[in-house]
Amino acid sequence: MKTIEEIKKEDLIRKNALVVKAAFVCVILAAIVDIAMKKELAIILSIIIAGGVGVSIIAVMHLLKKAITAIPYLSIFLVAGVMFIIMENSVSPTAYFLIFFILALAAIYMQRNLLWLASVLGLAVITIFTFFHHEQLPLDGKNYVTIYLLFILITILLTFQQALARKLSENIVSAQKETQLLLENNIKMKETVAKSTTGISALIDNVKQMSEDNYQSATEMNDSVAEISAGIQMQSDTIIDITHSLDQANQLAESTSQLVEKLHDDAQKAEQITLSGDSLVTRLRTDISDSFSEMHIVNDHMSSLSTLVKETSHFAAAIQDIATQTNLLALNASIEAARAGDSGKGFAVVAEEVRKLADISRKTATQMTENLNNVIIDTERTKKTIHSTGEKLTNNLALADETQEVFQKIHQTFSHLKDDITEYDTLTKQIYHSSRLIGESINEFSSVIEQTSASLQEIASTVGLQTKHHEQLFISVSSAHHSMEELIDLQKE
């Protein structure tokens, strides 16, 4: 960025170049005018040489950039001299218009001191030219006043113009300073934005990574919560089964406790009973022997009874056959009585009664047959039972002998058993109490599981929603990261 001084220097150099060209044109024009007016060669050469030397000096100073601030003053003096020479060579009222070229040259630089210098030199040239040639000029006093007034007015207008231009230049300088300040601020802002962009880009990278990690974690958490929820549901079902089993176990424990109490009482009674067990077993053995003998007799009687029942069954069958034959005879008698007419009516009544008696006999025989069959079946069962009982009595007789030997041991064992049952009763009650406590704990744990399951369902819903939010955040952060990369690339350009 160029400074104000550098810009002013470059502007002065451009204006000097323009003035050098204008001075050169002025010298060429002066020579052309003298040639056109057929002036003496010495005058033409003097203008060309003197003007050429002056323009050359100014041009060399301009090219070498030496004393560039003095070039405007030298140019004004040079142009003023050339204009005066041209006016001297062509004396006429129109020659006064050449003086305005000095003001135009000074106006190029837009400097008040140069304008005033050009104005003074112009008034001097007008005065000197008028003093030497007023007799030759066809002008009166008013015309000279008009020339001076017009020159001064143009000078004043150019002064105002220079003031406006200077104000504009000051505004431009101020705007340039503000622009430079804005540029510096823009550079600082750009550096700050670059640093901030780099920091934000790194931050967005971290946020993107964290967002991706959070999204993956949320997804894994969602899956884990679903698995935990399924596991808790399974545990809840298992706890329900355990609670049901525990209730059954409590019932069994309570039943066992009652049974143990009963066993304890039975053990006490059995201990007393074993005292008389020996004599009872002896009597039992005798009774079993007698029962075994009686069972043989009963078995023989049952065999005879079975035979008699079977024979009676055959008799019932015979009675049923007789009833059938009697029924047929009664039917035939009824037919014959019907053929006999009125003389056979009495016989028909007898035949009807015989038929009814035959039906009753048949039904009775049938009922007897069924009853006898049932008796036979029950007899067979009884025989089997008696036989089985006989075998059992035989076995019991052998066991009675062994039992008599064991009763002494049983008496001792029952004493120990009573003590063990007492201890088992105590343990059973403790188990029952512990089971109830476990049941209560499981019920509380089941309530906690249900609450936890409900909470996990809410958490699962929340985690699912957060997973969607993390997914949207990840997409937004990725978009922001892409935009930031484009912004960084744009800054690099």
Backbone torsions as a table, in degrees:
resi	resn	phi	psi	omega
1	MET	NA	124.7	-178.5
2	LYS	-77.9	147.9	177.3
3	THR	-84.3	170.1	179.6
4	ILE	-63.2	-40.4	-179.8
5	GLU	-63.1	-41.7	179.0
6	GLU	-64.5	-39.9	178.6
7	ILE	-64.6	-42.7	178.3
8	LYS	-62.6	-40.1	179.7
9	LYS	-64.6	-45.4	178.1
10	GLU	-62.2	-38.6	178.0
11	ASP	-64.8	-39.9	178.3
12	LEU	-64.7	-39.7	179.7
13	ILE	-64.9	-42.5	178.2
14	ARG	-62.5	-41.8	179.3
15	LYS	-66.4	-38.9	176.6
16	ASN	-61.0	-41.4	178.1
17	ALA	-61.2	-41.8	178.9
18	LEU	-65.5	-40.5	-179.7
19	VAL	-67.3	-39.4	178.2
20	VAL	-60.1	-43.5	178.1
21	LYS	-63.6	-41.1	-179.5
22	ALA	-65.4	-40.8	178.4
23	ALA	-63.9	-41.1	178.4
24	PHE	-62.9	-43.7	177.3
25	VAL	-62.1	-38.7	179.6
26	CYS	-62.0	-43.9	179.3
27	VAL	-64.6	-43.9	-179.6
28	ILE	-62.0	-41.2	179.6
29	LEU	-64.6	-40.7	178.6
30	ALA	-61.3	-41.7	178.8
31	ALA	-66.0	-41.7	179.4
32	ILE	-63.4	-40.2	179.1
33	VAL	-62.8	-45.4	179.8
34	ASP	-63.6	-38.4	178.8
35	ILE	-66.7	-41.5	-179.8
36	ALA	-63.8	-34.0	-179.1
37	MET	-88.7	5.1	175.7
38	LYS	56.2	49.9	175.3
39	LYS	-76.9	170.4	-179.5
40	GLU	-66.5	150.8	-177.3
41	LEU	-63.6	-34.2	-179.9
42	ALA	-63.2	-40.2	179.6
43	ILE	-66.8	-42.2	-179.6
44	ILE	-63.9	-44.7	-180.0
45	LEU	-65.0	-38.2	179.7
46	SER	-63.2	-39.3	178.3
47	ILE	-66.8	-44.6	-177.8
48	ILE	-66.2	-44.4	-177.0
49	ILE	-68.1	-50.9	-176.9
50	ALA	-63.7	-48.0	179.1
51	GLY	-64.5	-40.0	179.5
52	GLY	-63.3	-41.7	178.3
53	VAL	-61.7	-45.3	-180.0
54	GLY	-62.5	-45.9	179.2
55	VAL	-64.4	-38.2	178.8
56	SER	-62.7	-43.4	178.7
57	ILE	-59.8	-45.7	179.8
58	ILE	-64.3	-40.7	-179.5
59	ALA	-65.0	-41.7	178.6
60	VAL	-63.6	-43.9	178.2
61	MET	-61.0	-37.5	179.8
62	HIS	-69.3	-44.1	-179.6
63	LEU	-66.1	-40.0	-179.9
64	LEU	-82.0	-6.7	-178.4
65	LYS	54.9	45.6	177.1
66	LYS	-109.1	131.5	178.3
67	ALA	48.9	50.6	-176.2
68	ILE	-67.4	-22.5	177.9
69	THR	-75.8	-19.5	-180.0
70	ALA	-88.0	-17.2	-178.1
71	ILE	-59.5	-41.8	179.7
72	PRO	-59.5	-41.8	-179.0
73	TYR	-66.8	-45.9	178.9
74	LEU	-61.3	-39.3	-179.6
75	SER	-63.9	-41.5	-179.4
76	ILE	-64.6	-44.5	177.8
77	PHE	-63.1	-41.8	-179.2
78	LEU	-63.3	-48.3	-179.1
79	VAL	-64.4	-39.1	178.7
80	ALA	-60.8	-42.9	179.1
81	GLY	-64.9	-44.0	-179.3
82	VAL	-63.5	-42.3	179.0
83	MET	-62.0	-40.8	179.6
84	PHE	-64.2	-39.3	179.1
85	ILE	-64.4	-43.0	179.3
86	ILE	-61.9	-41.2	-179.8
87	MET	-65.1	-38.3	179.7
88	GLU	-67.2	-31.4	-178.7
89	ASN	-82.7	-18.1	178.9
90	SER	-136.7	80.8	-177.5
91	VAL	-75.5	115.6	177.4
92	SER	-167.2	162.2	179.2
93	PRO	-61.3	-29.4	-179.4
94	THR	-71.5	-13.9	-180.0
95	ALA	-64.3	-24.9	179.8
96	TYR	-62.3	-24.7	-179.1
97	PHE	-69.2	-19.6	178.2
98	LEU	-67.6	-23.2	-178.1
99	ILE	-65.7	-31.2	-177.9
100	PHE	-66.7	-18.2	176.0
101	PHE	-65.5	-31.6	177.9
102	ILE	-64.6	-44.3	178.8
103	LEU	-64.6	-39.5	179.1
104	ALA	-63.3	-40.0	177.8
105	LEU	-64.3	-43.0	-179.9
106	ALA	-68.4	-32.0	-179.5
107	ALA	-66.9	-19.8	178.8
108	ILE	-60.1	-40.0	-175.3
109	TYR	-78.5	-17.6	178.7
110	MET	55.5	42.9	177.0
111	GLN	-123.1	134.5	-175.2
112	ARG	-65.3	-43.0	-177.4
113	ASN	-64.6	-38.6	177.2
114	LEU	-67.9	-37.8	178.3
115	LEU	-64.5	-43.3	178.6
116	TRP	-66.4	-37.3	177.0
117	LEU	-63.1	-44.9	178.4
118	ALA	-63.5	-37.0	178.6
119	SER	-65.4	-42.5	179.6
120	VAL	-65.4	-45.4	179.4
121	LEU	-63.4	-37.7	179.2
122	GLY	-65.7	-43.7	177.1
123	LEU	-63.0	-37.9	178.7
124	ALA	-64.9	-43.6	179.9
125	VAL	-63.5	-42.6	178.6
126	ILE	-61.5	-44.3	-177.4
127	THR	-64.3	-48.1	-178.5
128	ILE	-64.4	-43.1	-179.9
129	PHE	-64.2	-39.7	179.3
130	THR	-69.1	-39.6	-179.1
131	PHE	-61.9	-41.2	-176.7
132	PHE	-82.8	-23.5	-172.3
133	HIS	-128.0	20.8	-177.9
134	HIS	-67.5	-26.2	179.0
135	GLU	-73.0	-30.4	-178.4
136	GLN	-82.4	-21.3	-175.9
137	LEU	-87.1	135.4	179.9
138	PRO	-83.9	56.6	-177.4
139	LEU	-127.1	151.8	174.8
140	ASP	-107.7	-172.5	-175.8
141	GLY	-63.6	-38.7	-179.3
142	LYS	-61.0	-38.3	-179.8
143	ASN	-64.8	-40.7	178.4
144	TYR	-65.6	-39.7	177.3
145	VAL	-62.4	-40.9	179.0
146	THR	-62.4	-40.5	179.9
147	ILE	-62.8	-48.8	179.5
148	TYR	-61.1	-43.8	-178.2
149	LEU	-63.3	-43.3	179.4
150	LEU	-63.2	-41.1	179.6
151	PHE	-63.6	-44.3	-178.8
152	ILE	-66.5	-41.5	179.0
153	LEU	-61.0	-43.3	178.4
154	ILE	-63.3	-38.4	177.1
155	THR	-62.0	-43.3	179.8
156	ILE	-64.3	-43.3	178.8
157	LEU	-61.1	-42.4	177.5
158	LEU	-65.4	-33.6	177.1
159	THR	-64.1	-45.1	177.2
160	PHE	-61.6	-41.2	179.5
161	GLN	-62.5	-41.1	177.9
162	GLN	-65.1	-36.1	177.0
163	ALA	-63.1	-45.7	176.6
164	LEU	-62.0	-42.1	179.4
165	ALA	-64.4	-39.3	178.5
166	ARG	-64.7	-40.8	176.9
167	LYS	-62.2	-42.9	177.5
168	LEU	-62.7	-39.5	178.2
169	SER	-63.4	-41.6	177.8
170	GLU	-62.7	-41.1	177.7
171	ASN	-63.7	-40.0	178.1
172	ILE	-63.7	-42.0	178.3
173	VAL	-62.0	-44.7	178.4
174	SER	-61.6	-43.0	178.1
175	ALA	-64.5	-36.6	177.6
176	GLN	-63.7	-42.9	178.2
177	LYS	-62.9	-44.7	178.2
178	GLU	-63.2	-39.8	177.6
179	THR	-62.6	-42.7	178.1
180	GLN	-63.3	-41.3	177.4
181	LEU	-63.4	-43.3	177.3
182	LEU	-63.0	-37.7	178.6
183	LEU	-64.3	-44.4	177.6
184	GLU	-60.9	-44.3	178.2
185	ASN	-63.3	-38.0	178.4
186	ASN	-64.2	-39.4	178.1
187	ILE	-63.6	-46.8	178.9
188	LYS	-61.7	-42.7	179.3
189	MET	-63.2	-39.9	179.3
190	LYS	-63.5	-42.8	176.6
191	GLU	-62.0	-44.6	179.1
192	THR	-61.9	-43.9	179.1
193	VAL	-63.3	-39.0	178.9
194	ALA	-62.5	-46.2	178.4
195	LYS	-63.0	-46.3	-180.0
196	SER	-62.9	-39.3	179.6
197	THR	-63.5	-41.8	177.6
198	THR	-62.4	-46.3	178.4
199	GLY	-62.6	-44.3	-179.9
200	ILE	-65.6	-37.9	178.2
201	SER	-61.8	-45.0	177.1
202	ALA	-62.8	-41.1	178.5
203	LEU	-63.2	-41.9	179.3
204	ILE	-66.2	-35.8	175.5
205	ASP	-60.3	-46.5	178.4
206	ASN	-62.7	-43.5	179.8
207	VAL	-63.5	-39.5	178.8
208	LYS	-62.6	-45.0	179.0
209	GLN	-63.2	-46.0	178.9
210	MET	-63.8	-39.3	179.1
211	SER	-64.2	-41.4	178.2
212	GLU	-64.4	-43.9	177.2
213	ASP	-61.4	-43.7	179.6
214	ASN	-62.8	-39.2	179.4
215	TYR	-64.1	-44.3	177.6
216	GLN	-64.9	-42.2	178.8
217	SER	-62.7	-41.8	179.3
218	ALA	-63.1	-40.4	178.3
219	THR	-63.7	-46.2	178.0
220	GLU	-63.7	-39.4	178.7
221	MET	-63.5	-40.6	178.4
222	ASN	-61.3	-44.6	177.6
223	ASP	-63.8	-42.1	-179.3
224	SER	-64.1	-42.3	179.3
225	VAL	-63.3	-39.3	177.7
226	ALA	-62.8	-43.9	178.3
227	GLU	-64.0	-43.6	179.3
228	ILE	-62.7	-42.0	179.3
229	SER	-61.6	-43.0	177.2
230	ALA	-63.8	-41.9	178.1
231	GLY	-62.8	-41.9	179.3
232	ILE	-66.1	-37.5	176.6
233	GLN	-61.9	-43.1	176.9
234	MET	-63.0	-42.8	177.9
235	GLN	-62.8	-39.4	178.3
236	SER	-62.0	-43.8	177.1
237	ASP	-63.1	-41.4	178.5
238	THR	-63.4	-40.5	179.8
239	ILE	-64.9	-38.2	176.8
240	ILE	-61.1	-44.2	177.2
241	ASP	-62.7	-42.5	179.5
242	ILE	-63.1	-41.7	179.2
243	THR	-61.9	-42.9	178.0
244	HIS	-62.9	-45.5	178.5
245	SER	-63.4	-37.7	-180.0
246	LEU	-67.1	-37.7	175.4
247	ASP	-61.4	-44.0	177.0
248	GLN	-62.7	-40.1	178.3
249	ALA	-64.2	-38.4	177.1
250	ASN	-62.4	-44.2	177.6
251	GLN	-61.5	-43.9	177.5
252	LEU	-62.8	-40.2	179.4
253	ALA	-64.5	-41.6	178.1
254	GLU	-64.1	-44.3	177.5
255	SER	-62.5	-40.7	178.6
256	THR	-63.5	-38.9	178.3
257	SER	-63.7	-43.7	177.3
258	GLN	-64.0	-41.1	178.7
259	LEU	-64.3	-38.0	179.0
260	VAL	-64.8	-41.7	176.8
261	GLU	-61.1	-42.9	178.2
262	LYS	-64.5	-40.9	177.6
263	LEU	-62.3	-36.6	178.3
264	HIS	-62.8	-46.1	177.1
265	ASP	-63.7	-42.9	178.9
266	ASP	-63.4	-35.9	178.6
267	ALA	-64.7	-40.1	176.3
268	GLN	-63.4	-44.5	178.2
269	LYS	-65.3	-40.3	-179.9
270	ALA	-64.3	-33.9	177.7
271	GLU	-63.2	-39.0	177.1
272	GLN	-71.7	-39.3	-178.7
273	ILE	-65.8	-37.0	-179.9
274	THR	-62.3	-19.3	179.4
275	LEU	-67.5	-35.0	179.1
276	SER	-102.8	7.7	-177.2
277	GLY	-64.6	-34.8	-175.5
278	ASP	-63.1	-49.3	179.7
279	SER	-64.2	-39.5	179.4
280	LEU	-64.5	-38.8	178.9
281	VAL	-65.3	-38.5	177.7
282	THR	-62.6	-47.2	178.0
283	ARG	-64.3	-38.5	178.7
284	LEU	-60.9	-41.2	-179.7
285	ARG	-63.3	-42.1	178.6
286	THR	-64.3	-45.6	179.6
287	ASP	-62.9	-38.9	179.6
288	ILE	-64.3	-39.9	178.7
289	SER	-63.5	-44.4	178.3
290	ASP	-64.1	-43.5	-179.9
291	SER	-61.6	-36.1	-179.6
292	PHE	-64.4	-40.8	178.5
293	SER	-66.4	-45.4	179.2
294	GLU	-63.3	-33.9	178.8
295	MET	-63.9	-34.5	176.4
296	HIS	-65.6	-42.7	179.4
297	ILE	-64.1	-46.1	180.0
298	VAL	-61.4	-37.5	179.4
299	ASN	-63.6	-41.1	178.3
300	ASP	-65.1	-42.6	179.7
301	HIS	-63.5	-39.8	179.9
302	MET	-65.6	-34.3	177.0
303	SER	-66.3	-43.7	178.1
304	SER	-64.1	-43.2	179.6
305	LEU	-61.8	-39.2	178.5
306	SER	-63.6	-39.7	178.7
307	THR	-64.9	-43.9	-179.8
308	LEU	-64.9	-39.7	-179.9
309	VAL	-64.3	-41.5	178.2
310	LYS	-62.4	-43.7	177.7
311	GLU	-62.3	-41.5	179.6
312	THR	-63.9	-34.2	177.7
313	SER	-63.6	-38.3	176.8
314	HIS	-66.1	-37.4	177.8
315	PHE	-63.6	-42.1	179.1
316	ALA	-63.0	-36.3	176.3
317	ALA	-65.7	-38.7	178.7
318	ALA	-66.5	-41.5	178.2
319	ILE	-61.5	-38.5	179.5
320	GLN	-65.9	-37.1	177.3
321	ASP	-67.1	-41.1	178.5
322	ILE	-62.2	-42.4	-179.7
323	ALA	-62.9	-37.0	178.8
324	THR	-65.9	-45.1	179.1
325	GLN	-64.5	-38.5	179.2
326	THR	-65.1	-39.1	178.6
327	ASN	-63.5	-40.4	176.8
328	LEU	-65.1	-40.9	178.7
329	LEU	-64.2	-41.4	178.5
330	ALA	-64.0	-36.9	178.9
331	LEU	-66.2	-42.3	179.5
332	ASN	-66.3	-38.8	179.1
333	ALA	-64.1	-38.3	178.3
334	SER	-64.4	-38.8	178.8
335	ILE	-65.2	-44.6	-178.8
336	GLU	-66.8	-37.8	178.3
337	ALA	-64.2	-37.0	179.0
338	ALA	-66.8	-34.6	177.7
339	ARG	-70.1	-35.7	-177.7
340	ALA	-69.9	-19.5	178.4
341	GLY	82.2	-139.2	-175.4
342	ASP	-67.6	-30.9	179.9
343	SER	-70.7	-16.6	-179.9
344	GLY	-103.0	10.2	-178.8
345	LYS	-67.6	-40.7	179.0
346	GLY	-63.7	-42.4	177.6
347	PHE	-62.8	-33.0	178.5
348	ALA	-66.5	-37.6	178.8
349	VAL	-65.7	-42.6	178.8
350	VAL	-63.5	-41.6	179.2
351	ALA	-62.5	-36.8	178.7
352	GLU	-66.5	-41.9	178.9
353	GLU	-64.7	-39.6	177.9
354	VAL	-62.4	-40.8	179.7
355	ARG	-63.2	-42.9	177.7
356	LYS	-62.1	-42.0	179.0
357	LEU	-63.4	-37.5	178.3
358	ALA	-64.7	-38.0	177.5
359	ASP	-65.3	-43.6	179.6
360	ILE	-62.5	-41.9	179.6
361	SER	-62.9	-42.0	179.6
362	ARG	-62.1	-47.3	179.3
363	LYS	-62.1	-41.5	179.8
364	THR	-63.7	-43.5	179.4
365	ALA	-62.8	-39.4	178.3
366	THR	-64.0	-44.9	179.1
367	GLN	-62.8	-40.5	178.3
368	MET	-62.9	-42.0	179.0
369	THR	-60.1	-45.7	179.9
370	GLU	-63.3	-43.7	-179.6
371	ASN	-64.2	-41.4	179.7
372	LEU	-65.3	-37.9	177.1
373	ASN	-62.5	-42.3	176.3
374	ASN	-63.0	-41.0	178.5
375	VAL	-62.8	-39.9	178.6
376	ILE	-61.9	-46.1	-179.2
377	ILE	-61.5	-47.4	-179.9
378	ASP	-63.8	-34.5	179.0
379	THR	-65.3	-43.8	178.1
380	GLU	-61.4	-43.9	178.1
381	ARG	-61.8	-42.2	-179.9
382	THR	-63.3	-41.2	177.6
383	LYS	-60.5	-43.9	179.1
384	LYS	-63.6	-41.3	179.6
385	THR	-64.3	-43.2	179.6
386	ILE	-63.2	-40.9	178.3
387	HIS	-62.7	-46.0	178.8
388	SER	-63.3	-39.5	178.9
389	THR	-65.4	-36.9	177.4
390	GLY	-62.7	-42.9	177.5
391	GLU	-63.2	-42.0	178.7
392	LYS	-64.3	-38.6	178.0
393	LEU	-63.5	-37.1	176.9
394	THR	-63.0	-45.3	178.7
395	ASN	-65.6	-40.6	179.8
396	ASN	-64.7	-33.6	177.9
397	LEU	-63.2	-40.2	177.2
398	ALA	-70.0	-38.8	179.1
399	LEU	-68.0	-31.2	179.2
400	ALA	-61.5	-38.6	177.0
401	ASP	-63.3	-43.9	179.4
402	GLU	-69.0	-36.4	-178.5
403	THR	-64.3	-37.1	179.9
404	GLN	-62.0	-34.4	178.3
405	GLU	-75.4	-30.7	-174.0
406	VAL	-84.3	-19.9	-173.7
407	PHE	-57.6	-33.7	178.8
408	GLN	-64.9	-44.0	176.7
409	LYS	-64.6	-37.5	-179.6
410	ILE	-63.2	-37.3	179.8
411	HIS	-61.3	-43.7	177.7
412	GLN	-68.4	-40.5	-178.7
413	THR	-64.0	-39.2	179.4
414	PHE	-62.5	-33.3	177.1
415	SER	-63.4	-46.3	176.9
416	HIS	-66.4	-38.1	-179.2
417	LEU	-62.2	-38.9	179.6
418	LYS	-62.2	-41.9	177.9
419	ASP	-66.0	-42.8	179.1
420	ASP	-64.2	-39.3	179.0
421	ILE	-64.6	-38.1	177.4
422	THR	-61.6	-45.8	178.4
423	GLU	-65.5	-40.7	179.0
424	TYR	-64.7	-35.8	176.9
425	ASP	-62.0	-42.6	178.5
426	THR	-62.8	-46.0	179.2
427	LEU	-63.7	-39.3	179.5
428	THR	-62.7	-42.0	177.6
429	LYS	-64.3	-40.7	176.7
430	GLN	-63.0	-43.1	178.6
431	ILE	-62.2	-42.2	179.4
432	TYR	-62.8	-43.3	178.1
433	HIS	-63.7	-43.9	179.0
434	SER	-65.0	-37.6	179.1
435	SER	-63.5	-40.3	177.1
436	ARG	-64.0	-42.8	177.4
437	LEU	-61.9	-42.6	178.7
438	ILE	-62.8	-40.4	177.9
439	GLY	-61.2	-44.4	177.8
440	GLU	-62.9	-42.3	179.2
441	SER	-63.6	-40.3	-180.0
442	ILE	-67.3	-36.3	176.3
443	ASN	-63.0	-44.3	176.8
444	GLU	-63.0	-43.5	179.2
445	PHE	-63.6	-36.5	177.2
446	SER	-63.8	-39.6	176.6
447	SER	-63.5	-42.8	178.9
448	VAL	-62.7	-41.0	179.1
449	ILE	-62.2	-42.4	178.6
450	GLU	-63.0	-44.5	177.2
451	GLN	-62.2	-43.4	179.3
452	THR	-62.2	-39.9	178.9
453	SER	-63.0	-43.7	177.8
454	ALA	-63.2	-42.2	178.8
455	SER	-63.9	-39.2	179.1
456	LEU	-66.0	-35.5	176.1
457	GLN	-63.9	-42.1	176.1
458	GLU	-63.8	-43.2	179.3
459	ILE	-62.8	-40.8	179.4
460	ALA	-61.7	-41.9	177.6
461	SER	-63.4	-43.6	179.8
462	THR	-64.9	-42.7	-179.2
463	VAL	-64.9	-38.6	176.4
464	GLY	-61.7	-42.3	178.1
465	LEU	-65.0	-42.8	178.2
466	GLN	-64.2	-34.6	177.6
467	THR	-62.1	-42.6	176.6
468	LYS	-63.9	-42.6	178.7
469	HIS	-62.5	-43.1	178.1
470	HIS	-62.5	-36.8	178.0
471	GLU	-65.3	-45.0	176.9
472	GLN	-63.4	-40.4	178.4
473	LEU	-63.3	-41.5	179.5
474	PHE	-62.8	-41.5	178.0
475	ILE	-64.6	-42.5	-179.5
476	SER	-65.5	-43.1	-179.9
477	VAL	-65.5	-38.8	176.6
478	SER	-62.0	-42.3	177.3
479	SER	-63.3	-43.7	178.2
480	ALA	-63.7	-38.4	178.0
481	HIS	-63.8	-42.3	177.8
482	HIS	-63.8	-42.4	178.1
483	SER	-63.8	-40.4	179.4
484	MET	-65.3	-38.5	176.9
485	GLU	-63.6	-40.9	176.5
486	GLU	-63.5	-38.9	177.9
487	LEU	-64.4	-40.6	178.3
488	ILE	-65.2	-43.5	177.7
489	ASP	-61.5	-39.4	178.3
490	LEU	-64.0	-39.1	177.2
491	GLN	-66.3	-36.3	178.0
492	LYS	-64.9	-36.6	178.2
493	GLU	-67.6	NA	NA
